[in-house]
Amino acid sequence: MTADFGKGFTVANLKNMSRFYLTFPNGYALRSELSWTHYRLLMRVENKDAWLFYTEEATKSQ
């Protein structure tokens, strides 16, 4: 894929992209204040209440 689309398509990144799609299927619910790094960390949080807390805190502190 790198030859066709450029850098960033490593196996690890593709797994993260797939996990992101499965975790956040509704693209409209995404927050523009959060970066890819924020979302990669949030995908690891299994507890829904903790996930909501961390999402709000990350958004507040940018």
TIBA-284781 format. One record per residue: residue number from 1; residue in three letters; x, y, z of N, C-alpha, C, O in turn. Coordinates in nm, 3 decimals, always signed. Last residue first. Example, Ala and Ser with C-alpha at 12.3 -4.5 7.8 and 13.67 -1.06 7.14 Angstrom:
     i    aa       n_X       n_Y       n_Z      ca_X      ca_Y      ca_Z       c_X       c_Y       c_Z       o_X       o_Y       o_Z
     2   SER    +1.285    -0.225    +0.708    +1.367    -0.106    +0.714    +1.290    +0.003    +0.787    +1.341    +0.114    +0.804
     1   ALA    +1.319    -0.569    +0.780    +1.230    -0.450    +0.780    +1.320    -0.330    +0.780    +1.424    -0.332    +0.846
END
This chain:
     i    aa       n_X       n_Y       n_Z      ca_X      ca_Y      ca_Z       c_X       c_Y       c_Z       o_X       o_Y       o_Z
    62   GLN    -0.734    +2.010    +2.562    -0.681    +2.012    +2.426    -0.543    +1.952    +2.421    -0.483    +1.945    +2.314
    61   SER    -0.878    +2.003    +2.791    -0.739    +2.046    +2.800    -0.668    +2.055    +2.666    -0.554    +2.102    +2.657
    60   LYS    -1.131    +1.915    +2.700    -1.117    +2.039    +2.778    -0.975    +2.093    +2.775    -0.953    +2.212    +2.757
    59   THR    -1.067    +1.672    +2.573    -1.128    +1.781    +2.497    -1.111    +1.914    +2.569    -1.080    +2.015    +2.506
    58   ALA    -0.973    +1.523    +2.786    -0.884    +1.550    +2.673    -0.936    +1.666    +2.588    -0.859    +1.747    +2.538
    57   GLU    -1.207    +1.512    +2.942    -1.086    +1.577    +2.993    -0.989    +1.612    +2.881    -0.929    +1.720    +2.881
    56   GLU    -1.382    +1.368    +2.775    -1.414    +1.505    +2.818    -1.290    +1.579    +2.865    -1.271    +1.696    +2.831
    55   THR    -1.240    +1.126    +2.755    -1.275    +1.201    +2.635    -1.304    +1.347    +2.669    -1.257    +1.438    +2.601
    54   TYR    -1.230    +1.042    +3.021    -1.106    +1.077    +2.952    -1.132    +1.156    +2.824    -1.054    +1.244    +2.789
    53   PHE    -1.511    +0.996    +3.062    -1.435    +1.090    +3.145    -1.309    +1.137    +3.071    -1.284    +1.257    +3.060
    52   LEU    -1.565    +0.795    +2.873    -1.634    +0.924    +2.865    -1.558    +1.032    +2.944    -1.544    +1.145    +2.898
    51   TRP    -1.397    +0.591    +2.975    -1.378    +0.641    +2.840    -1.443    +0.779    +2.823    -1.382    +0.869    +2.766
    50   ALA    -1.512    +0.544    +3.222    -1.375    +0.597    +3.216    -1.348    +0.657    +3.079    -1.285    +0.762    +3.068
    49   ASP    -1.755    +0.438    +3.132    -1.752    +0.559    +3.215    -1.615    +0.625    +3.212    -1.604    +0.747    +3.201
    48   LYS    -1.665    +0.207    +2.988    -1.737    +0.315    +2.920    -1.735    +0.445    +3.000    -1.716    +0.552    +2.942
    47   ASN    -1.357    +0.051    +2.995    -1.468    +0.094    +3.079    -1.535    +0.216    +3.016    -1.469    +0.318    +2.994
    46   GLU    -1.141    +0.032    +2.819    -1.253    -0.061    +2.805    -1.377    -0.017    +2.884    -1.489    -0.045    +2.842
    45   VAL    -0.918    +0.208    +2.630    -0.999    +0.217    +2.753    -1.124    +0.132    +2.735    -1.205    +0.158    +2.646
    44   ARG    -0.802    +0.208    +2.382    -0.755    +0.109    +2.479    -0.839    +0.104    +2.606    -0.831    +0.008    +2.682
    43   MET    -0.898    +0.424    +2.248    -0.942    +0.291    +2.202    -0.901    +0.181    +2.299    -0.959    +0.072    +2.298
    42   LEU    -0.758    +0.638    +2.357    -0.896    +0.613    +2.402    -0.946    +0.475    +2.360    -1.028    +0.415    +2.430
    41   LEU    -0.519    +0.627    +2.208    -0.518    +0.598    +2.352    -0.658    +0.565    +2.403    -0.674    +0.474    +2.484
    40   ARG    -0.614    +0.693    +1.955    -0.542    +0.567    +1.973    -0.537    +0.528    +2.120    -0.550    +0.410    +2.154
    39   TYR    -0.722    +0.947    +2.007    -0.812    +0.835    +1.974    -0.742    +0.701    +1.989    -0.805    +0.603    +2.031
    38   HIS    -0.486    +1.093    +2.054    -0.590    +1.082    +2.156    -0.678    +0.960    +2.130    -0.705    +0.880    +2.221
    37   THR    -0.365    +1.062    +1.801    -0.300    +1.007    +1.921    -0.401    +0.992    +2.035    -0.401    +0.891    +2.104
    36   TRP    -0.537    +1.206    +1.641    -0.524    +1.062    +1.617    -0.462    +0.996    +1.739    -0.501    +0.885    +1.776
    35   SER    -0.691    +1.449    +1.865    -0.600    +1.406    +1.757    -0.605    +1.254    +1.741    -0.669    +1.183    +1.819
    34   LEU    -0.979    +1.643    +1.929    -0.894    +1.529    +1.961    -0.814    +1.486    +1.839    -0.863    +1.486    +1.726
    33   GLU    -1.143    +1.837    +1.834    -1.040    +1.878    +1.930    -0.941    +1.766    +1.960    -0.832    +1.790    +2.011
    32   SER    -1.340    +1.718    +1.686    -1.229    +1.778    +1.612    -1.116    +1.822    +1.705    -1.003    +1.842    +1.659
    31   ARG    -1.475    +1.411    +1.770    -1.449    +1.548    +1.815    -1.326    +1.603    +1.744    -1.221    +1.539    +1.742
    30   LEU    -1.729    +1.207    +1.620    -1.590    +1.238    +1.651    -1.573    +1.384    +1.687    -1.648    +1.470    +1.641
    29   ALA    -1.976    +1.150    +1.531    -1.962    +1.163    +1.676    -1.819    +1.199    +1.716    -1.791    +1.218    +1.834
    28   TYR    -1.963    +1.103    +1.264    -2.013    +1.233    +1.305    -1.999    +1.255    +1.455    -2.010    +1.368    +1.502
    27   GLY    -1.885    +0.838    +1.232    -1.786    +0.943    +1.214    -1.832    +1.080    +1.260    -1.749    +1.165    +1.293
    26   ASN    -1.958    +0.571    +1.397    -2.031    +0.691    +1.358    -1.934    +0.808    +1.350    -1.904    +0.871    +1.452
    25   PRO    -1.778    +0.380    +1.489    -1.838    +0.363    +1.356    -1.914    +0.486    +1.307    -1.931    +0.503    +1.186
    24   PHE    -1.536    +0.348    +1.669    -1.609    +0.473    +1.642    -1.676    +0.465    +1.505    -1.635    +0.536    +1.413
    23   THR    -1.443    +0.086    +1.670    -1.472    +0.152    +1.797    -1.559    +0.275    +1.778    -1.646    +0.304    +1.860
    22   LEU    -1.400    +0.024    +1.403    -1.490    -0.062    +1.481    -1.532    +0.004    +1.612    -1.643    -0.018    +1.661
    21   TYR    -1.218    +0.224    +1.333    -1.345    +0.212    +1.262    -1.446    +0.130    +1.342    -1.564    +0.164    +1.346
    20   PHE    -1.007    +0.159    +1.508    -1.073    +0.289    +1.516    -1.210    +0.282    +1.451    -1.309    +0.329    +1.508
    19   ARG    -0.929    -0.088    +1.407    -0.984    -0.081    +1.543    -1.060    +0.050    +1.563    -1.165    +0.052    +1.627
    18   SER    -0.830    -0.002    +1.160    -0.940    -0.097    +1.166    -1.009    -0.091    +1.302    -1.132    -0.088    +1.311
    17   MET    -0.619    +0.161    +1.244    -0.727    +0.217    +1.162    -0.851    +0.128    +1.167    -0.964    +0.177    +1.176
    16   ASN    -0.458    -0.026    +1.377    -0.517    +0.086    +1.451    -0.633    +0.148    +1.374    -0.735    +0.183    +1.434
    15   LYS    -0.388    -0.187    +1.160    -0.463    -0.246    +1.271    -0.531    -0.136    +1.353    -0.647    -0.150    +1.393
    14   LEU    -0.244    -0.001    +1.014    -0.366    -0.057    +0.956    -0.452    -0.122    +1.063    -0.575    -0.114    +1.059
    13   ASN    -0.028    +0.039    +1.188    -0.120    +0.149    +1.159    -0.251    +0.098    +1.099    -0.358    +0.150    +1.131
    12   ALA    +0.094    -0.215    +1.180    +0.044    -0.160    +1.307    -0.057    -0.048    +1.282    -0.161    -0.043    +1.348
    11   VAL    +0.166    -0.231    +0.910    +0.072    -0.328    +0.966    +0.011    -0.274    +1.095    -0.110    -0.286    +1.117
    10   THR    +0.168    +0.099    +0.765    +0.233    -0.016    +0.823    +0.126    -0.111    +0.877    +0.010    -0.074    +0.887
     9   PHE    +0.117    +0.333    +0.613    +0.034    +0.214    +0.600    +0.108    +0.089    +0.646    +0.112    -0.013    +0.577
     8   GLY    +0.276    +0.557    +0.606    +0.173    +0.549    +0.709    +0.087    +0.425    +0.703    -0.008    +0.412    +0.781
     7   LYS    +0.344    +0.692    +0.273    +0.381    +0.642    +0.406    +0.260    +0.633    +0.497    +0.155    +0.691    +0.470
     6   GLY    +0.150    +0.607    -0.026    +0.250    +0.680    +0.052    +0.272    +0.619    +0.190    +0.225    +0.509    +0.219
     5   PHE    -0.015    +0.458    -0.192    -0.073    +0.567    -0.115    +0.026    +0.648    -0.032    -0.013    +0.750    +0.027
     4   ASP    +0.137    +0.267    -0.337    +0.018    +0.328    -0.396    -0.027    +0.456    -0.324    -0.071    +0.551    -0.389
     3   ALA    +0.344    +0.193    -0.170    +0.375    +0.234    -0.307    +0.257    +0.308    -0.370    +0.276    +0.401    -0.448
     2   THR    +0.204    +0.116    +0.057    +0.290    +0.234    +0.063    +0.322    +0.285    -0.077    +0.326    +0.405    -0.100
     1   MET    +0.081    -0.119    +0.000    +0.000    +0.000    +0.000    +0.085    +0.126    +0.000    +0.044    +0.230    -0.051
END
